[in-house]
Amino acid sequence: MSPEADWAARWRSLVEGGRGAAFLAADAGGDRFARMADRFGRGFTGEDPLLPMLLPLARGRTVIDVGAGVGRYTLPLAEVAREVVAVEPSPAMRAHLEPAAARHGNIRVVPAPFAQADLQPADLVLCVHVVHFVPDAPAFIRRAGDLARETVAFAIRHDAMLGGFGDLWTKYRGDAAPTQPRFPDLYNLLLAMGHTPDVSFYHRRYGGRFASAAEARERAQAMLGAEITEAEAEALAAREPRPLREALVWWRKAGTA
Ligand SMILES: C[S@@+](CC[C@H](N)C(=O)[O-])C[C@H]1O[C@@H](n2cnc3c(N)ncnc32)[C@H](O)[C@@H]1O
């Protein structure tokens, strides 16, 4: 296999067998991002560590925000960009995104997965915490590169986000908790595809994903297929936010400054 095919195959196996798949599979119903949309729709607290790096890339430019979610970046970037096209396939995410986007004159929401979205080229193609859900990463990356006139930028976690489930997975499932594709997987895939991107690391605090011990127990049951103890459920619900390292990975198109 070529280096690209090797990294692409590893990527696919991480997406299809990874923890993201376990979490998303636990979200019953047609929209696998519905539960995440509820959480994101409640809002984000504190200063966003990534936004200051994105604002200069978007200022005065046209932007495609792939997998815009509830608009965490679409909305602030629209304050400085000429136009933001928010690509978002999840109806539950769009239920939050669309009313907020309508309050801006320069946001267009495209309700489709990136591969099927009808898009014109833009200066910046941005993709924050999305590509680790996508089995065919090379096709996704190529499309981003084809649509970008100036800059392609991906944000992805470096540290595994096990959310307190790492030890529980091993206890109840007997093996190491599966992880999603992370920064090293993306960077090596990009190198194999002929890109030499810049990288900036930053930290984001994660935690407090369960409103109660009962909710934590219900999610653990869906994910692990096992009943965790009351103490374990309480520990999950009481988990303090903690910082994980993430990376902004970006490259300029040839011929742009
Ligand atoms: C973790 S959320 C991130 C949302 C937003 N970028 C943010 O950082 O707040 C992942 C988003 O990617 C979207 N998504 C998943 N697969 C996608 C695809 N193939 N094309 C476009 N968006 C996708 C999901 O619907 C979801 O809204």
The ligand as a Gaussian input file, in Angstrom:
#p B3LYP/6-31G(d) Opt

LIG

0 1
 C      -18.375000      18.077000      17.080000
 S      -19.480000      18.929000      16.014000
 C      -18.502000      20.387000      15.673000
 C      -19.340000      21.559000      15.290000
 C      -18.578000      22.887000      15.114000
 N      -17.602000      22.814000      14.044000
 C      -17.933000      23.275000      16.413000
 O      -16.698000      23.138000      16.535000
 O      -18.659000      23.671000      17.328000
 C      -19.353000      18.008000      14.501000
 C      -20.285000      18.515000      13.426000
 O      -19.889000      17.951000      12.177000
 C      -21.041000      17.685000      11.427000
 N      -20.682000      16.673000      10.413000
 C      -20.471000      15.359000      10.601000
 N      -20.182000      14.763000       9.439000
 C      -20.185000      15.739000       8.494000
 C      -19.973000      15.752000       7.083000
 N      -19.680000      14.644000       6.429000
 N      -20.075000      16.929000       6.437000
 C      -20.367000      18.066000       7.108000
 N      -20.589000      18.102000       8.444000
 C      -20.496000      16.963000       9.123000
 C      -22.036000      17.208000      12.464000
 O      -23.370000      17.296000      12.000000
 C      -21.739000      18.128000      13.629000
 O      -22.521000      19.286000      13.592000

